[in-house]
Amino acid sequence: MSDMGHDHDHDHHHAPSANADRRLLAVALVLITGFMAVEVTVGLLVDSLALLSDAAHMLSDAAAIALALFATRLAARPPSGGFTFGLKRAEILSAQANGLTLLLLAAWIAYESVVRLIHPPAVGGGAVLVTALAGIAVNLLVVWVLGRADRSSLNIEGAFQHVLTDLFAFVAAAISGLVVLLTGFHRADAIASLVVAALMVRSGVGLVRDSGRIFLEAAPAGMDPAALGRELCGVPGVVELHDLHVWQVTSGYPALSAHVLVAPSQDCHAVREAIETHLRERYAIEHTTLQVDHTLDAEHCVDSHGASYKGSG
């Protein structure tokens, strides 16, 4: 007797909250791009790498938000053709692209910073300070806007973290502008740029790592598949569990499949429902594919893939 359990309710918590999130992302995008244009203009006029590096960081923020807008539209499309999960991983593609862009920008800014440490140009400290203070205000507003969106999405959370990082970068630029204004120490501008580059590397590495885990179909962060397998074997009636796979289709959308053997006296349907309830309530895993067999009916299954876990039955 075999029982394939599927949860067909795809209205999971991971789905974008459509119009609300898109409106918030659009507002954040307008604020970021508008101020970025101002910052580039001032940075070029006063020859401040700190402001230009902040502007580059804001460009990556704008790209992250624009990609998030596009990805939420793609992710909302229903499955069709060969895309049986729909296009839900579009947000992961954009998150990874944004992370790689951050790393490339950080490398360029770090190189320019070192050059300016060796040969520091004259920097208009007052203009840098005023522009950076204005940037702090704008970024605080954008952080508040994105904080209201659904941050369970890796894409939106990535955009939020980038803007938050940019806020810290503006603080560094403001400090460098103040130092230049008060002391004439022009290398402070390049030092602030190195701080910005370090923050960009931190954000970029995090995005690439987290999106890479999803592409490689690793278990959700913090979940131990071996411990989960042993735990599921504690469900009454389970004799053995193997072919256990747990992964994320996209951020906030975990999925699991497994082959479960139950005692001949047990009801396959009841055991499957007990496992699904446990996974849903304890781990928020709602998309499951469980093949449930009686032990006598599965004697042919001798070549399991991966570890096997024994239960008491």
Kinemage of the C-alpha trace (Angstrom):
@kinemage 1
@onewidth
@group {chain A} dominant
@subgroup {mainchain}
@vectorlist {calphas} color= white
{ca met a 1} P 0.000 0.000 0.000
{ca ser a 2} L 1.466 3.298 -1.044
{ca asp a 3} L 0.288 6.779 -0.089
{ca met a 4} L 1.630 9.863 -1.809
{ca gly a 5} L 0.863 12.937 0.284
{ca his a 6} L 0.830 16.346 -1.361
{ca asp a 7} L -0.230 19.647 0.045
{ca his a 8} L -1.703 21.567 -2.891
{ca asp a 9} L -2.391 24.781 -1.006
{ca his a 10} L 0.174 27.118 -2.550
{ca asp a 11} L -1.026 30.207 -0.714
{ca his a 12} L 1.960 30.027 1.628
{ca his a 13} L 3.329 32.815 3.785
{ca his a 14} L 6.302 33.117 1.428
{ca ala a 15} L 4.182 34.602 -1.357
{ca pro a 16} L 4.629 38.291 -2.009
{ca ser a 17} L 1.910 40.455 -0.478
{ca ala a 18} L 1.540 41.780 -4.028
{ca asn a 19} L 0.310 45.357 -4.228
{ca ala a 20} L 1.360 46.448 -0.729
{ca asp a 21} L 4.976 45.310 -1.124
{ca arg a 22} L 5.196 46.695 -4.647
{ca arg a 23} L 4.004 50.108 -3.538
{ca leu a 24} L 6.532 50.183 -0.708
{ca leu a 25} L 9.336 49.088 -3.025
{ca ala a 26} L 8.339 51.734 -5.584
{ca val a 27} L 8.416 54.494 -2.957
{ca ala a 28} L 11.836 53.335 -1.742
{ca leu a 29} L 13.131 53.236 -5.327
{ca val a 30} L 12.051 56.824 -6.013
{ca leu a 31} L 13.698 58.077 -2.806
{ca ile a 32} L 16.946 56.211 -3.452
{ca thr a 33} L 17.359 57.184 -7.111
{ca gly a 34} L 16.437 60.815 -6.477
{ca phe a 35} L 19.021 61.290 -3.761
{ca met a 36} L 21.605 59.240 -5.647
{ca ala a 37} L 21.490 61.767 -8.499
{ca val a 38} L 22.093 64.605 -6.031
{ca glu a 39} L 24.984 62.748 -4.397
{ca val a 40} L 26.743 62.003 -7.686
{ca thr a 41} L 26.512 65.671 -8.674
{ca val a 42} L 27.947 66.908 -5.370
{ca gly a 43} L 30.592 64.173 -5.279
{ca leu a 44} L 31.887 65.153 -8.716
{ca leu a 45} L 31.854 68.871 -7.889
{ca val a 46} L 33.881 68.485 -4.667
{ca asp a 47} L 35.920 65.438 -5.818
{ca ser a 48} L 34.787 63.233 -2.891
{ca leu a 49} L 35.289 59.498 -3.323
{ca ala a 50} L 33.339 58.910 -0.108
{ca leu a 51} L 30.239 60.487 -1.671
{ca leu a 52} L 30.785 58.763 -5.023
{ca ser a 53} L 31.248 55.384 -3.305
{ca asp a 54} L 28.072 56.002 -1.321
{ca ala a 55} L 26.336 56.816 -4.606
{ca ala a 56} L 27.631 53.551 -6.087
{ca his a 57} L 26.260 51.743 -3.063
{ca met a 58} L 22.922 53.524 -3.533
{ca leu a 59} L 22.976 52.417 -7.176
{ca ser a 60} L 23.238 48.819 -6.013
{ca asp a 61} L 20.388 49.508 -3.573
{ca ala a 62} L 18.283 50.900 -6.423
{ca ala a 63} L 19.125 47.852 -8.542
{ca ala a 64} L 18.154 45.551 -5.668
{ca ile a 65} L 14.812 47.284 -5.243
{ca ala a 66} L 14.122 47.366 -8.998
{ca leu a 67} L 14.968 43.673 -9.290
{ca ala a 68} L 12.790 42.950 -6.266
{ca leu a 69} L 9.870 44.682 -7.969
{ca phe a 70} L 10.413 42.673 -11.141
{ca ala a 71} L 10.965 39.417 -9.258
{ca thr a 72} L 7.793 39.762 -7.186
{ca arg a 73} L 5.820 40.050 -10.416
{ca leu a 74} L 7.466 36.944 -11.840
{ca ala a 75} L 7.116 34.995 -8.587
{ca ala a 76} L 3.389 35.718 -8.478
{ca arg a 77} L 2.795 33.984 -11.810
{ca pro a 78} L 1.146 30.551 -11.521
{ca pro a 79} L 3.040 27.415 -12.582
{ca ser a 80} L 2.870 26.715 -16.311
{ca gly a 81} L 4.629 24.616 -18.925
{ca gly a 82} L 7.933 23.232 -17.715
{ca phe a 83} L 8.035 25.578 -14.685
{ca thr a 84} L 6.126 23.351 -12.279
{ca phe a 85} L 6.981 25.575 -9.303
{ca gly a 86} L 6.288 28.714 -11.283
{ca leu a 87} L 9.011 31.388 -11.331
{ca lys a 88} L 9.407 31.651 -7.583
{ca arg a 89} L 13.205 31.498 -7.778
{ca ala a 90} L 13.312 34.698 -9.821
{ca glu a 91} L 13.828 36.586 -6.543
{ca ile a 92} L 16.792 34.348 -5.715
{ca leu a 93} L 18.360 35.052 -9.113
{ca ser a 94} L 18.037 38.793 -8.544
{ca ala a 95} L 19.383 38.492 -4.990
{ca gln a 96} L 22.452 36.637 -6.221
{ca ala a 97} L 23.023 39.102 -9.072
{ca asn a 98} L 22.762 41.969 -6.621
{ca gly a 99} L 25.216 40.321 -4.242
{ca leu a 100} L 27.772 39.827 -7.016
{ca thr a 101} L 27.342 43.448 -8.089
{ca leu a 102} L 28.030 44.588 -4.543
{ca leu a 103} L 31.247 42.608 -4.436
{ca leu a 104} L 32.441 44.052 -7.766
{ca leu a 105} L 31.642 47.608 -6.666
{ca ala a 106} L 33.418 47.012 -3.358
{ca ala a 107} L 36.558 45.868 -5.197
{ca trp a 108} L 36.560 49.018 -7.360
{ca ile a 109} L 35.977 51.325 -4.377
{ca ala a 110} L 38.725 49.615 -2.355
{ca tyr a 111} L 41.196 50.065 -5.226
{ca glu a 112} L 40.322 53.752 -5.654
{ca ser a 113} L 40.555 54.266 -1.885
{ca val a 114} L 44.078 52.876 -1.739
{ca val a 115} L 45.119 55.130 -4.640
{ca arg a 116} L 43.705 58.157 -2.810
{ca leu a 117} L 45.392 57.173 0.421
{ca ile a 118} L 48.688 57.352 -1.438
{ca his a 119} L 47.851 60.527 -3.369
{ca pro a 120} L 45.016 62.276 -1.508
{ca pro a 121} L 43.146 64.946 -3.530
{ca ala a 122} L 41.660 68.051 -1.921
{ca val a 123} L 38.108 67.343 -0.736
{ca gly a 124} L 35.351 69.819 0.108
{ca gly a 125} L 34.656 68.704 3.674
{ca gly a 126} L 31.673 71.010 4.212
{ca ala a 127} L 29.839 69.795 1.105
{ca val a 128} L 30.556 66.169 2.033
{ca leu a 129} L 29.211 66.693 5.550
{ca val a 130} L 25.995 68.400 4.431
{ca thr a 131} L 25.312 65.835 1.689
{ca ala a 132} L 26.021 62.906 4.013
{ca leu a 133} L 23.667 64.289 6.685
{ca ala a 134} L 20.946 64.618 4.040
{ca gly a 135} L 21.715 61.022 2.976
{ca ile a 136} L 21.280 59.815 6.545
{ca ala a 137} L 17.811 61.388 6.621
{ca val a 138} L 16.813 59.851 3.268
{ca asn a 139} L 18.110 56.412 4.231
{ca leu a 140} L 16.296 56.480 7.557
{ca leu a 141} L 13.086 57.136 5.613
{ca val a 142} L 13.794 54.312 3.150
{ca val a 143} L 14.651 51.912 5.995
{ca trp a 144} L 11.299 52.739 7.576
{ca val a 145} L 9.469 52.167 4.266
{ca leu a 146} L 11.143 48.818 3.521
{ca gly a 147} L 10.747 47.738 7.144
{ca arg a 148} L 7.003 47.632 6.511
{ca ala a 149} L 7.358 45.205 3.583
{ca asp a 150} L 7.406 41.396 3.781
{ca arg a 151} L 10.997 40.753 4.865
{ca ser a 152} L 10.587 36.957 4.748
{ca ser a 153} L 11.587 37.347 1.078
{ca leu a 154} L 15.355 37.116 0.588
{ca asn a 155} L 15.068 39.764 -2.100
{ca ile a 156} L 13.255 42.315 0.057
{ca glu a 157} L 15.393 41.517 3.086
{ca gly a 158} L 18.473 41.956 0.908
{ca ala a 159} L 17.251 45.367 -0.243
{ca phe a 160} L 16.496 46.305 3.349
{ca gln a 161} L 19.935 45.247 4.555
{ca his a 162} L 21.605 47.140 1.713
{ca val a 163} L 19.821 50.353 2.597
{ca leu a 164} L 20.663 49.826 6.250
{ca thr a 165} L 24.310 49.308 5.272
{ca asp a 166} L 24.123 52.458 3.174
{ca leu a 167} L 22.891 54.323 6.222
{ca phe a 168} L 26.049 53.326 8.079
{ca ala a 169} L 28.090 54.357 5.029
{ca phe a 170} L 26.573 57.840 5.135
{ca val a 171} L 27.504 58.074 8.798
{ca ala a 172} L 31.098 57.243 7.816
{ca ala a 173} L 31.008 59.873 5.043
{ca ala a 174} L 29.633 62.489 7.463
{ca ile a 175} L 32.443 61.760 9.914
{ca ser a 176} L 35.047 62.018 7.139
{ca gly a 177} L 33.583 65.326 5.975
{ca leu a 178} L 33.710 66.686 9.513
{ca val a 179} L 37.320 65.548 9.933
{ca val a 180} L 38.347 67.192 6.653
{ca leu a 181} L 36.473 70.365 7.574
{ca leu a 182} L 38.035 70.648 11.053
{ca thr a 183} L 41.541 69.273 10.487
{ca gly a 184} L 42.213 69.347 6.741
{ca phe a 185} L 43.073 65.622 6.854
{ca his a 186} L 41.943 64.719 3.317
{ca arg a 187} L 42.809 61.028 3.650
{ca ala a 188} L 39.753 60.705 5.908
{ca asp a 189} L 37.669 60.605 2.710
{ca ala a 190} L 39.516 57.543 1.402
{ca ile a 191} L 39.360 55.854 4.822
{ca ala a 192} L 35.579 56.352 4.900
{ca ser a 193} L 35.409 54.809 1.409
{ca leu a 194} L 37.243 51.712 2.674
{ca val a 195} L 34.621 51.402 5.423
{ca val a 196} L 31.899 51.578 2.770
{ca ala a 197} L 33.665 48.880 0.722
{ca ala a 198} L 33.902 46.608 3.768
{ca leu a 199} L 30.184 47.016 4.461
{ca met a 200} L 29.401 46.227 0.819
{ca val a 201} L 31.513 43.059 0.979
{ca arg a 202} L 29.650 41.969 4.095
{ca ser a 203} L 26.250 42.456 2.430
{ca gly a 204} L 27.357 40.938 -0.876
{ca val a 205} L 28.832 37.814 0.692
{ca gly a 206} L 25.664 37.286 2.736
{ca leu a 207} L 23.412 37.530 -0.316
{ca val a 208} L 25.578 35.272 -2.471
{ca arg a 209} L 25.839 32.704 0.341
{ca asp a 210} L 22.118 32.623 1.126
{ca ser a 211} L 21.013 32.537 -2.513
{ca gly a 212} L 23.657 29.917 -3.274
{ca arg a 213} L 22.256 27.653 -0.558
{ca ile a 214} L 18.863 27.790 -2.227
{ca phe a 215} L 20.255 27.115 -5.718
{ca leu a 216} L 22.242 24.158 -4.372
{ca glu a 217} L 19.053 22.920 -2.647
{ca ala a 218} L 20.631 22.858 0.785
{ca ala a 219} L 18.425 22.427 3.817
{ca pro a 220} L 17.015 25.672 5.260
{ca ala a 221} L 19.547 27.488 7.412
{ca gly a 222} L 19.540 26.184 10.967
{ca met a 223} L 17.877 22.883 10.089
{ca asp a 224} L 19.736 19.584 10.626
{ca pro a 225} L 18.286 16.949 8.225
{ca ala a 226} L 19.764 14.068 10.247
{ca ala a 227} L 18.131 15.336 13.443
{ca leu a 228} L 14.887 15.863 11.543
{ca gly a 229} L 15.007 12.294 10.207
{ca arg a 230} L 15.465 10.876 13.699
{ca glu a 231} L 12.691 13.118 14.971
{ca leu a 232} L 10.230 11.934 12.324
{ca cys a 233} L 11.038 8.341 13.242
{ca gly a 234} L 9.561 9.152 16.648
{ca val a 235} L 6.113 9.556 15.085
{ca pro a 236} L 4.018 6.567 16.249
{ca gly a 237} L 3.889 3.809 13.656
{ca val a 238} L 7.065 4.774 11.755
{ca val a 239} L 9.490 1.848 11.422
{ca glu a 240} L 12.000 3.403 9.045
{ca leu a 241} L 12.512 6.588 7.058
{ca his a 242} L 14.893 7.114 4.137
{ca asp a 243} L 15.318 9.137 0.912
{ca leu a 244} L 14.812 12.244 3.057
{ca his a 245} L 15.255 15.494 1.135
{ca val a 246} L 14.544 18.929 2.547
{ca trp a 247} L 15.255 22.115 0.599
{ca gln a 248} L 13.923 25.574 -0.196
{ca val a 249} L 12.102 26.294 -3.442
{ca thr a 250} L 12.583 29.988 -2.671
{ca ser a 251} L 12.975 32.068 0.470
{ca gly a 252} L 10.269 31.183 2.960
{ca tyr a 253} L 9.136 28.153 0.946
{ca pro a 254} L 10.653 24.947 2.409
{ca ala a 255} L 9.771 21.584 0.881
{ca leu a 256} L 10.351 17.988 1.949
{ca ser a 257} L 10.125 14.532 0.458
{ca ala a 258} L 10.767 11.136 2.039
{ca his a 259} L 10.007 7.415 1.873
{ca val a 260} L 8.386 6.211 5.084
{ca leu a 261} L 7.906 2.603 6.154
{ca val a 262} L 5.250 1.855 8.750
{ca ala a 263} L 4.312 -1.225 10.752
{ca pro a 264} L 1.852 -3.603 9.042
{ca ser a 265} L -0.759 -2.897 11.714
{ca gln a 266} L -0.644 0.871 11.196
{ca asp a 267} L -2.816 3.016 8.931
{ca cys a 268} L -0.609 4.611 6.234
{ca his a 269} L -2.972 7.559 5.847
{ca ala a 270} L -2.976 8.313 9.583
{ca val a 271} L 0.833 8.123 9.819
{ca arg a 272} L 1.244 10.403 6.799
{ca glu a 273} L -1.157 12.956 8.276
{ca ala a 274} L 0.669 12.831 11.629
{ca ile a 275} L 4.018 13.496 9.904
{ca glu a 276} L 2.573 16.347 7.829
{ca thr a 277} L 1.011 17.929 10.909
{ca his a 278} L 4.323 17.705 12.785
{ca leu a 279} L 6.249 19.280 9.895
{ca arg a 280} L 3.706 22.048 9.463
{ca glu a 281} L 3.429 22.979 13.128
{ca arg a 282} L 7.076 22.624 14.148
{ca tyr a 283} L 8.964 23.620 10.993
{ca ala a 284} L 6.377 25.495 8.854
{ca ile a 285} L 6.934 22.956 6.057
{ca glu a 286} L 3.660 22.746 4.168
{ca his a 287} L 4.781 21.347 0.819
{ca thr a 288} L 5.536 17.661 1.379
{ca thr a 289} L 5.761 14.592 -0.829
{ca leu a 290} L 5.661 11.442 1.284
{ca gln a 291} L 5.665 7.889 -0.044
{ca val a 292} L 4.290 5.764 2.772
{ca asp a 293} L 4.441 1.945 2.586
{ca his a 294} L 3.909 -0.944 4.950
{ca thr a 295} L 7.198 -2.712 5.705
{ca leu a 296} L 5.965 -5.976 4.131
{ca asp a 297} L 5.032 -4.118 0.928
{ca ala a 298} L 8.453 -2.439 0.609
{ca glu a 299} L 10.857 -5.350 0.897
{ca his a 300} L 12.056 -4.556 -2.636
{ca cys a 301} L 13.312 -1.138 -1.491
{ca val a 302} L 16.845 -2.149 -0.552
{ca asp a 303} L 18.798 0.598 -2.325
{ca ser a 304} L 17.789 3.781 -0.552
{ca his a 305} L 19.452 7.078 -1.353
{ca gly a 306} L 21.087 8.734 1.628
{ca ala a 307} L 20.909 7.840 5.294
{ca ser a 308} L 18.218 5.632 6.787
{ca tyr a 309} L 16.608 6.326 10.146
{ca lys a 310} L 15.030 3.649 12.308
{ca gly a 311} L 11.908 4.109 14.388
{ca ser a 312} L 10.248 2.106 17.106
{ca gly a 313} L 7.199 1.377 14.968
